[in-house]
Amino acid sequence: MSFTLANFQVGNIIAGKIIKLEPTGVVVDFNKDKLAFVRLIELSFAEIQTQKKPCN
């Protein structure tokens, strides 16, 4: 899969695995060599207090 903006539309669901936590976001592995940084504000509508807080 080629990862360019032309391949995506609003509402698409893309599978990935979080491989690294950063203070301001996470690094996501979408396909072995396709990595992306996702800011915390983009992960949830609810406020994220800390990386160590478990999700319910």
N, C-alpha and C positions, 0 to 999 in steps of 0.2 A: 504494500500500500504506500502510495506517495503521500507525504504529509505536507500538503499545501492548503491554503485557505480555500481554494477552489473546490476541494474535495469535501467540504463540510457545509452543513446548513444548520441554522438555529434549531435546536431540539434533538440533534444527533446525539446518540449515546456511544461513547468510545471506551472500550475496555483498556485498562492499564493497571500497573502495579506501582505503588509508592515505594521507591527504593532509598530515599533519603529525606530526612526532616531537617528543615532550616528554620531559623527564627521567624522568617516572613513568608514561608511557603514550603512546598514539597517538590521533590524531583520525581517525576512519573516516567516509568519505562513503558512505552506503548508497543514496542516491537523490537526487542533486543538492542538495536542501535538507534531507535527513535525516542529520544528523551525530551522532556518538556518541563519547565518550571511553572508551577501553578501557585499563584499567590493565595494566602489563607482566605482572604476576603472572597475569592472565587469558589471556595470549597463548600461554603455553607451560608445560608441566610442568617443563622443564629451565630452569636458571637463565640469565637473559639478562645477559651481562657488560656489554655496551655497545651503544649504538644503531648504532655504526659497524662492529661485527663482522658479517661476512657470514654468512648462513644457509647451512647445507649440507643 
